[in-house]
Amino acid sequence: MPTPGDMLPPGVNGLALKVAALERELRELRAGRRLESASISGGAFAVITPTGGKVFNIGKLANGKYGTELRRDDGTLAVSVSGQDPGADDMARWLSRDGHIVVADDAWADGFLGRPWVPVPMAAPYGITAASWVTTHIGVLWVQHRVLELRASVYAPAATTGQVRFRMVFNGVSTVLGPTATAANDSETFLNYRAIGSDFVGVDHGERVVIIQEAQRTAGAGTVNSWHHGAWGSNTYDSSEA
């Protein structure tokens, strides 16, 4: 029940108490969480520099797609996630200042690296006279990519024929990769093969695979030389390679 004092107009002390209460509530508001959760539908959230450049953009991008972009002060794209061309919509990419992709996951093969391309160390060139397959180069690959580029050549002197091929060993199983190249009568033949996902069935990211280059002499008495020109992981070019 109100007292006679409650009926009196507020004095100086009452005003001071109200101001103190407001200050206390303001401090609590500043210390509390400003936003529990939020969503943007059909738009974007951007961080814009005083000069008008966007250094961060998430949501609908300039190309009309949705994703995340992180840009440098000069406006060049540094990091992007999604928002790209069809088939690459979910890629995460790190780009150089001139626009080259430095690091990226694979657009078509989930769980594999797209860039950088990782080389496979292989042994030195080897000359053979054996009439059956002999290992001339060998390297261990810890799988990072879904695709493996393989380059080799075979040289056979006059009146001699030789061959070169690639093979892989995974979990104790040996499999020939690609075709066999043949050289004869003082000629050199090059073997260029792109081993894709169908060549590596059951091989997952991080697995250990042995890559073997081997050669043989199939005719004549000369020495066949097998040369290794490179082996490196690569990103897929389309969904058929995954």
Buried (B, 14 or more C-beta within 10 A) or exposed (E): EEEEEEEEEEEEEEEEEEEEEEEEEEEEEEEEEEEEEEEEEEEBEBEEEEEEBBBEBBBBBEEEEBBBBBBEEEEEBBBBBBBBEEEBBEBBBBBEEEEEBEBBBBBBBEEBBBBBBBEBEBEEEBBBBEEEBBBBBBBEBEBBBBBBBBBBBBBBBEEBBBBBBBBBBBEEEEBBBBEBBBBBEEBEBEBBBBBBBEBBEEBEBEEEBBBBBBBBBBBBEBBBBBBBBEBBBBBBEEEEBB
